[in-house]
Amino acid sequence: MTGSSPRVLVIDDELPILRVLKSTLVTSGFNVTTVPSAGAALQYVAQSGADVIVLDLGLPDMDGKEVIQALREWTEAPIVVLSARHDAEERIAALDLGADDYITKPFHMGELQARLRTALRHAERQSHEASTYSGRGLEVDFERRVVRVQKQEIDLTAKEYDLLSCLARHAGQVVTHKQLLAAGWGGTVTDTQFVRVYIGQIRQKLEADSSAPDLILTEPGIGYRLRTDDERSL
């Protein structure tokens, strides 16, 4: 990031949305650039870069999923999809191709800003090779493979830890069933029921009420998301 103002690139062909997003995000302290097409976006990223990218999938010159693939050849900056496509398959495909988060239109501006802050923090942690995660009373020590809730150490199996570690490394972001299967079984298992069973076991050990989880949230048909401190204000 440059200075104290994160650089946000917004890619959307709806000019009213571009105007609203730019005005609101600038007021909130972001340095915002807007472009209306995939071609302009790829050129901008190649020349100038960005700290976080907001991407609409319905662009006039290229499908948004192809844009994600192309962007990943140039940048590791977080990509937050902002799209009117509500289909679960679209969300899964975008996330598996390299998007970090997916928000559907219409959206709440406060939620978008919280998701952007989360994506930026995640990128910052990755750049500094963070050895721990801490949030909402949960602590994960990646080096020692130790998990605590409210300072109390929790005994997890190796598979349970692998899945929780994956969620913690992507805290605040949607992690798909496919990504969790890769984290837990290296891609050798494809049945998502394995993920559901293990997430249920983790919830029983971490959540105050596993039947009404407050920490590990289900993204129906897609995967799971570890809730962050920011979400308390939404």
N, C-alpha and C positions, 0 to 999 in steps of 0.2 A: 504494500500500500504506500501511497505517497502522502506524506504529511498526516494530518488528522482527518482528511476528507477522503473516504473510500471512493474509488472510481467505479461508478455503475454504468454499464452499457445496457440500454433498454432497446430491444428489437421487436417492433410491432408495426403493422401497417395501418392501424387505426389511429389517425392523428389526434382525435380527442383524448384517447387514452394516453398517448405520448405526452400531450400537454399536461394532463392531470398528474401523471406519474412524475414528470420532471419537476413541476412546481412543488409537489408535496415532498418529494425526496430531497430536493435542494434545501427546502425549509428545515428538513430534519438533519441537515449537515452532510449530505452526500454530494459528490461531484458527479453530475449526471450528463451523459451523452445519449442522444436518441437517434436511431436510424430506422427507416421504414422497410428495409429489405434484407434478405440474406446476403446478397452480394456486397452491399455497403457494410454490413456487420463484419463479414470475414475480412474485408479490406482494412477496416478500422482496427480489428484485433491484431492483424498481422503487423500493422504499422505502429499502433499506440498501446495495445494491451488494455486490460481492465482488471479490476480486483474482484468484481462479481458481475454476472451477466443475467439479465431478465429476458426471457425468450418466449415469444408467442409461436405456437406451432403452425398457425395458418398464415404463412407468408406467401406473397404473390409469385416469387421466383424459385422457391425451393421448399420442400416439406421440412417442417421444423426438426424432425428426427434426423434428417440428413444434415441439417445445420449443426446439430449436436455432434455428430460424427466428425464433421469438418472442423469444428471448433476444437475438438479434443486433439487434433493434429497440431494445433498452434498453442493451446493454453491449457493449464490445469485450473484456471479460475473457476470458482463455483458457478454452476448454471442453475438458475431457478426458472422453471417453466411456468408461464402464466398463460393459460389457455382456456378456451371455451369448450374444448373436447373433454367430456366427462367420462368417456368409456374407459373402463379399467385396463383394457389391453393397451390403449394408447399410453396410459400412465406407466404401466410396467415396461413397455418398450422404451420410452424416453429415459426412465431411470436406469434400465439395464445398459443403454447406450452411453451413459455417462452423465446424465443430468443429476443434480444433487437434491433437487426438491421439485414438487409439482403442486401448483395452486390453480384451482379452477375459477373461471369467471362466472358470475360476478364475485368479487373478492372484497375482503375488508382490508383497508389500507394499513391498519395497525398490524394485522397478521403478516402482510407482506413485509413490512419493515422489520418485524421480529424475525421472520425467516431469513431475511437478508443479513441481519446481525449474526444469526446463528451460523449461516454459511460462511461468513467472514471469519468468525471465531474458529470454526472448524479448519478453514484453510490456514489460519495463523498457527493453530496447534500442530498441523501437519508440517508446516515449514520449520517449526522448532522441535519436531519429533517428540511431542509430548509423551511423558512416561506415565501420566495419571489422568483420570477423568474425575471430576467432582461436580455434582449437581443434584438438587432436590433430595439431599440426605444420602445419596448414593456415591460411593467412592470406589474407583477401579484402579488398581495399581497394575499397569500392563507388564512391567518388568518382573514383578514378584507373583503375578497372577493371583492377587489378593483382592477380595471384594468385601466392602463394609457397607452397612446400612445403619444410619444414625450412630456411627462409630463402632458398631458391633460387627465382628467378622462373620461372614456368611459362608457356609460350606457348600460349594458347587462342584458338580462333576466336571470332568474335562470338557465334555460336549456343551454343557450348560454355560461354562465359562467362555468357550469359543463364540457362542451365539451372543452372549451378553457383551463380550468385548467388541464384537462387530457393531452392535447397536451403539455402544458407548463411543466408539471411534467416529460414528456418524450421528452423534446426538442431535436431536431436533430435525433430522432428515429421515425421509422414508427409505427403509431398507427392504428390498423385495425378497420374496420367498427364494428366488434363484440366488440372490446374493448371500442369503443366510445359509442355504444349502452348500454353497461353495465354501463359506467360512467354517461350517461344521463338518462337512464330509468331503471337501475338495472337489465337488462336482460329480462324485461317484454315485450319489443318491439323488433321485429326481422327484420323489414323492413328497409333496409339501406337508403331508400329514406328520412327518417326522418333525418338521419345524413347529407345527402347532402343539404337538405333545411336549416338546422341550420348552417352548415358551410358557406353556401352562405350568410346568414344573418350576421354572425360574420365578414366575409370578407368585407361586405359593411360598417361595423362600424370601422374596423381596417386598412384595406388596402388603400393605396393612389389610387389604381385603382383595384377595385374588379374583373374586367374582365381579368386582368393580375396579379394575386396575386404574391407577392414577399415574403410574410411572411408565410402563410399557404399553403403548396404545396400539390397537389394531387398526390397520388401514385395510378395510374390507376388500378381499379379492386381490390384494397387492402385496402386503407384507406387514411390517411393524415399524414403530417409531418410538425412540426413547425421548420422553418429554423433558424439556429443559426448564430452567428457572424463569426464563422470559415469558413463558406461556401463562404464568399466574395472572398477568395483567390483561390477557385477552378476553 
